Amino acid sequence: MISAHLAAIGSDGPISISLTFEEGSIPLIAELRADVSQIVTRDLSVIDAISVLLFDYTAEQESARLATRLGLRGDEASHYRDMLITHRNNVIKFRRH
């Protein structure tokens, strides 16, 4: 799925966005870039890694919206979101608890 996203949404297109990160986030972004690069078996740029992070965020928001439309709340919605992940060994957790 990550490779398909990167093929469809190139990071070198004509649209630019500006993001500001806290200094403490920089090592986590570098770690994200390395982890995703390993999964897709090619070296990604930091911009591509951030694109994957934004894709993940968008997909999570859409699944939460769908769960709400289905009438699920709390633990039910979390369980539903977990069911949508079909390849658990390919999942990178972006949030640290």
Residue frames relative to the residue before (quaternion, step in Angstrom):
aa qw qx qy qz dx dy dz
M 1.0000 0.0000 0.0000 0.0000 0.00 0.00 0.00
I 0.6342 0.5312 -0.3354 0.4507 3.58 1.00 -0.78
S 0.6564 0.5074 -0.3165 0.4599 3.59 0.91 -0.89
A 0.6402 0.5190 -0.3227 0.4656 3.58 1.00 -0.81
H 0.6329 0.5229 -0.3296 0.4662 3.60 0.99 -0.81
L 0.6945 0.4813 -0.2856 0.4521 3.58 0.82 -0.99
A 0.6322 0.5172 -0.3344 0.4702 3.60 1.10 -0.62
A 0.7077 0.4638 -0.2597 0.4654 3.58 0.98 -0.85
I 0.7833 0.2358 -0.0991 0.5666 3.58 0.98 -0.87
G 0.1349 -0.8231 0.5494 0.0505 3.57 -0.01 1.28
S 0.4258 -0.7160 0.4931 0.2509 3.56 -1.05 0.71
D 0.6722 0.4876 -0.3039 0.4669 3.58 1.24 -0.02
G 0.3558 0.7687 -0.4611 0.2643 3.57 1.19 0.54
P 0.7021 -0.5057 0.3267 0.3802 3.56 -1.33 0.08
I 0.6470 0.4955 -0.3248 0.4800 3.61 1.21 -0.27
S 0.0808 -0.7975 0.5962 0.0448 3.57 -0.88 0.89
I 0.1274 -0.7545 0.6385 0.0825 3.52 -1.23 0.60
S 0.2853 -0.7424 0.5820 0.1696 3.52 -1.19 0.54
L 0.0422 -0.7924 0.6083 -0.0162 3.55 -0.82 1.05
T 0.1918 -0.7563 0.6142 0.1184 3.54 -1.11 0.70
F 0.1045 -0.7933 0.5991 0.0282 3.55 -0.87 1.00
E 0.4967 -0.6105 0.5178 0.3354 3.52 -1.17 0.59
E 0.6264 -0.5755 0.3712 0.3723 3.56 -1.06 0.74
G 0.6473 0.5419 -0.3139 0.4345 3.58 1.04 -0.74
S 0.6224 0.5570 -0.3371 0.4344 3.59 1.22 -0.37
I 0.5122 0.6868 -0.4097 0.3133 3.58 1.16 -0.51
P 0.6734 0.4681 -0.3295 0.4678 3.68 0.81 -0.77
L 0.6356 0.5237 -0.3357 0.4572 3.61 1.05 -0.67
I 0.6373 0.5082 -0.3264 0.4785 3.60 1.04 -0.72
A 0.6333 0.5152 -0.3288 0.4746 3.60 1.01 -0.76
E 0.6425 0.5076 -0.3096 0.4834 3.58 1.04 -0.79
L 0.6224 0.5315 -0.3264 0.4728 3.59 1.01 -0.82
R 0.6482 0.5210 -0.3171 0.4558 3.59 0.90 -0.93
A 0.6722 0.4914 -0.2973 0.4672 3.59 0.90 -0.90
D 0.6650 0.5115 -0.3050 0.4508 3.61 0.92 -0.89
V 0.6933 0.4558 -0.2827 0.4812 3.58 0.86 -0.94
S 0.5991 0.5569 -0.3568 0.4512 3.61 1.05 -0.71
Q 0.6546 0.5112 -0.3089 0.4634 3.56 0.99 -0.83
I 0.6522 0.5233 -0.3163 0.4480 3.59 0.97 -0.81
V 0.7630 0.3538 -0.1995 0.5028 3.58 0.85 -0.94
T 0.3711 -0.7827 0.4233 0.2656 3.58 1.39 0.11
R 0.6737 0.3605 -0.3573 0.5371 3.54 0.87 1.03
D 0.5466 -0.6290 0.4459 0.3268 3.54 -1.15 0.63
L 0.1744 -0.7966 0.5743 0.0719 3.56 -0.66 1.13
S 0.4801 -0.6193 0.5272 0.3285 3.52 -1.26 0.43
V 0.6452 -0.4847 0.4039 0.4309 3.55 -1.27 0.23
I 0.6228 0.5461 -0.3425 0.4433 3.60 1.02 -0.78
D 0.6498 0.4994 -0.3202 0.4753 3.60 0.96 -0.82
A 0.6412 0.5228 -0.3281 0.4560 3.61 0.96 -0.81
I 0.6537 0.4900 -0.3118 0.4851 3.59 0.98 -0.80
S 0.6010 0.5531 -0.3508 0.4582 3.59 1.06 -0.70
V 0.6479 0.5007 -0.3085 0.4841 3.59 1.00 -0.84
L 0.6347 0.5285 -0.3249 0.4606 3.59 0.99 -0.80
L 0.6706 0.4809 -0.2948 0.4818 3.59 0.94 -0.87
F 0.6056 0.5425 -0.3409 0.4720 3.59 1.09 -0.71
D 0.6501 0.5125 -0.3079 0.4689 3.58 0.94 -0.92
Y 0.6492 0.5184 -0.3124 0.4606 3.58 0.94 -0.90
T 0.6647 0.5040 -0.3002 0.4626 3.58 0.90 -0.94
A 0.6577 0.5044 -0.3097 0.4658 3.59 0.93 -0.88
E 0.6481 0.5113 -0.3187 0.4658 3.59 1.00 -0.79
Q 0.6482 0.5114 -0.3214 0.4636 3.59 0.98 -0.81
E 0.6560 0.5059 -0.3096 0.4667 3.58 1.00 -0.81
S 0.6574 0.4882 -0.3272 0.4716 3.60 0.96 -0.75
A 0.6271 0.5171 -0.3399 0.4731 3.60 1.06 -0.67
R 0.6424 0.5140 -0.3220 0.4684 3.59 1.01 -0.80
L 0.6485 0.5076 -0.3128 0.4732 3.58 1.00 -0.83
A 0.6380 0.5240 -0.3288 0.4586 3.59 0.96 -0.83
T 0.6392 0.5169 -0.3217 0.4698 3.58 1.02 -0.79
R 0.6533 0.5116 -0.3112 0.4633 3.58 0.96 -0.84
L 0.6670 0.4830 -0.2939 0.4853 3.56 1.14 -0.62
G 0.5387 -0.6526 0.3793 0.3743 3.56 1.32 -0.05
L 0.4689 0.6721 -0.4513 0.3531 3.60 1.21 0.31
R 0.0947 -0.7883 0.6070 0.0340 3.54 -1.10 0.72
G 0.8754 0.1421 -0.0782 0.4554 3.55 -1.28 0.45
D 0.8531 0.0233 0.0257 0.5205 3.54 -0.73 -1.16
E 0.6076 0.5568 -0.3565 0.4402 3.58 1.06 -0.68
A 0.6676 0.4919 -0.2993 0.4721 3.59 0.92 -0.88
S 0.6333 0.5228 -0.3283 0.4668 3.61 1.01 -0.79
H 0.6476 0.5093 -0.3091 0.4751 3.56 0.98 -0.87
Y 0.6384 0.5218 -0.3231 0.4645 3.59 0.96 -0.83
R 0.6494 0.5131 -0.3155 0.4642 3.59 0.91 -0.91
D 0.6524 0.5134 -0.3108 0.4628 3.58 0.98 -0.84
M 0.6279 0.5399 -0.3363 0.4485 3.59 1.06 -0.70
L 0.6252 0.5629 -0.3376 0.4222 3.60 1.10 -0.62
I 0.6260 0.5073 -0.3377 0.4865 3.58 1.19 -0.45
T 0.1520 -0.8448 0.5109 0.0462 3.56 -0.31 1.27
H 0.7598 0.2949 -0.1761 0.5520 3.61 1.15 -0.45
R 0.1672 -0.8508 0.4902 0.0889 3.57 0.46 1.19
N 0.6571 0.5162 -0.3369 0.4339 3.63 0.99 -0.64
N 0.6878 0.4482 -0.2851 0.4948 3.62 1.23 -0.17
V 0.5300 0.6447 -0.3988 0.3799 3.60 1.25 0.16
I 0.1572 -0.7509 0.6356 0.0869 3.54 -0.98 0.94
K 0.3055 -0.7381 0.5683 0.1973 3.58 -0.78 0.96
F 0.2597 -0.7931 0.5366 0.1247 3.56 -0.63 1.15
R 0.7010 0.4229 -0.2676 0.5081 3.58 1.11 -0.54
R 0.2642 -0.7446 0.5938 0.1522 3.52 -0.97 0.87
H 0.2015 -0.7904 0.5693 0.1025 3.58 -0.86 0.96
